[in-house]
Amino acid sequence: MPAAAIAPRLYVDSADTERVSRLLAAGVVHGVTTNPTILERGGRTAAEIPSLYSQWAEEGAREIFFQTWGSSRAELLRNAETIRGLGDRVAVKVPATAEGFAAASALVSDGATVLVTAVYSVAQALAAASIGAAYIAPYLGRLRDAGVDGDALIPEMQAVCAGSATNVLAASLRSADDIVSLRLAGVPYFTAAPDVLDQVLQHPVSDSSAVEFDAAMGRIGV
């Protein structure tokens, strides 16, 4: 299915439970994405992963992403099994390394929902599509920081996934404009920090218009 025909999805990329809960309660995000860096930044430990999964599932997240870890295929698979045991809404993130692709292939074959993360080349995107991963996560901000035109590269990744089960879930998005520009270029899925999602949901003129509407209703005597 062409990316343009796929309904867009927003995910929240955070381990800040208060802000994640607020977005889930509002029904504006499809799910929650994390990685070890995000968990650490949020003051979370590996021991808290099961409780985070349970909380977000109860709050309505339809997909919840945790990343496996290890330096070998065997270690990645062993830790992925712990993640898969959390429940049927979990998706396993696997790093785009040689060992990671081997582990991702085995997980896909076993029926897991897999995201290949930290994808930085079109060739890696093609490899992820060839093994049937559900998602790839290129990092727009980090690509730009490295001097790479991520705005051009990420749509190419989506293009090479055409006709497969794999789609881009773009990450490291630093503004609402990043999301809009990638969507216009054919990318379907996006994960962003709560501050960026706030930009997506709000505009000063919308807010002032809402105040005017409420004032008018008050004057006409609700």
N, C-alpha and C positions, 0 to 999 in steps of 0.2 A: 504494500500500500504506500503511495507517495506520502512523504512527510506532511505535505500541505493538507492531505486528507485526514490526518490524525489530529484529533482534538488535543489542544495543548494541556499540559498539566504543570502545576506548580508544586514543588516540595519545599519544606523548610529544612535548612542545613544548620542544625544547632543541637546542643545538648542543654540549653537553657530551658528547663522544664516549664517555667512559668510562661515564657513567650511562646514556646511550642504549643502548650495547652491552649493558649488564647487563639492561636491560628487554627488549630484543629476544631475548637469549639465554634469558630466562625464558619467552618466548612469551606475555607478558601484554599486549602492545600490537600493534595492527594495523600501525602505521607511525609515521613521524616527520614532524612539522610544524615549519617554520622560517619566519622572515621576516627582513628585513634587520636589524631591531633585535635579534632573538635571535642572529643570526650575529655581530653586533658585540659583544654582551654575552658571547658565548662565545669571543671573541678570534679569530674566523674572518674570512677575507677572501673576496671574490667569487671569487678565483682558486682557492680550496679547494672550491668547490661541486661540481665533478666528482668529487673524491676522497671527499667526504662521501657523495655519492650511491652511489658504488661500494662504499664500506665498509658502508653501511647495507643496501644491496641484498644484499650477500654475507652479512650477518648475519640476513637473513630479513624485513626490512621489506617489507610488501606494497604500501604506498604511501608515497611520499616527496615532500613538498611544498616547493617553492621559489617565491619571489615574484618576478614580473617587475617592471620598474621603467621609469620614463619619464613625461614630462609630456604626451605625445600618444599617440593610438591607434597611430600608426606605430612610435613608440619602444617602447611596451608590447609590440606584436606582434613586433618585431625581437628584443627580449630574451627574449620567451617562446619563440621558436624555438630559442635557445641552450639554454634549460632543457629543452624537449621532446627535444632531441637527446641528453640524458643517458641515456635508456633508457625501457623500457615501463612502469616502475613510477612514473614521475614524474607529479605533478599540479602544475598551474600555478596559483598564487595571483595574483589580480588585484584591485586595490583598488576599492572601491565608489564610484567617481567617474564623472562623465559619460563621460570618455574611457575609463575602465576598463570600463564596461559595453559600450561599443562594441568594445573589444578582446576582451572575454570572449565576446561574441556571435560574433565571427569565429573565435575559437579553438574554441568549441563546434561550430560548423558544420564545422570542419576535423577534428573527431574528438578534440580534446584533452579530458583530464579537467581541469575548471576548478573552482576554489573562488573565489568572490567574498568578499573579506575586508574586515574593518572595516565590517560591516553594522550600522547603528545605528537603522534604522527598519523597520517592517513593510512599508512601500511599497518599500523597497530589496529586501527579501526577495522580494516579489512580482515585481519586475523580474528578479531573478536566476532565479526559477522560469520566467518567461516566455521566457527565452532558453535554458533547458535546462542551466544550470550544475549540476554534480553536487552541489556543496556551497555553503553560505554559512557564514561564520564571524562571528557576533556575539560581542562581548567582554563577558562578564558583569561582571567586576570594573570595567572602565572605564565601563560603563553606570551602575553603582552610584556610582562616583566622581563622575559627572556629575549625580547626583541623580535618575537614571532608575530605575524599578523593572524591572530587567532580568529578575528572576525571573518577572514577568508578561509582559514584552515578548517574550522569546525563545520561549516556547511559542506565542505568537501568530504569530511568524515561521514556525514549523514548521507551524502550522495553515494558513497561506495557501499553503504549498508542497504541501499535500495534493493527490494526484492527478498530481503532476509528477515529474520525475526528480531533483528538488532536495531535499536534506535539510540540517538544521542540523548543523554541526560546531562545538559551543560551545567557546569559548576564553576566556582570562583567568579561569580557574577557580582559586579560591584555597583550596579545601578539598574533602575528600571529600563533605561534605554538599552542596556546590554541585552536584556531579555527580549525587548521588542525587535531589535535589529536582527538577532539570531532567528527569531520566529519568522520574520519577513524573508529570511534566507532559507527557510525550510526546516529549521530545527524544531522538534515537537515538545521536548520536555526540559524542565529547568529546575534547578535547586539553588536556593539563595538564603543568606542570613536573614533573620527577622527584620533588620533595618532596611534591607533592600526590598523585601516584600511589602513593608510599610509604604515605600515609594510607589510600588505598583498599585496599591489600594487607595492611595490618597492623592488629592490635588487641591491646592489652596482655593481655587475657584469653586470646586465641588463643595468644599467645606463652607465657604461663604454663601453659596446658593442654598445649602441645607438650612443655614441659620435664617436666611430670608424667608424660606418656605415656612419654617416654624413660626416666625414672627407674623407672617400673613395669616396663618391659621389661627393664631391667638387673636388677631384683630377681627376676624370674621366670626369669632365666637364658637369655638369647638366646645 
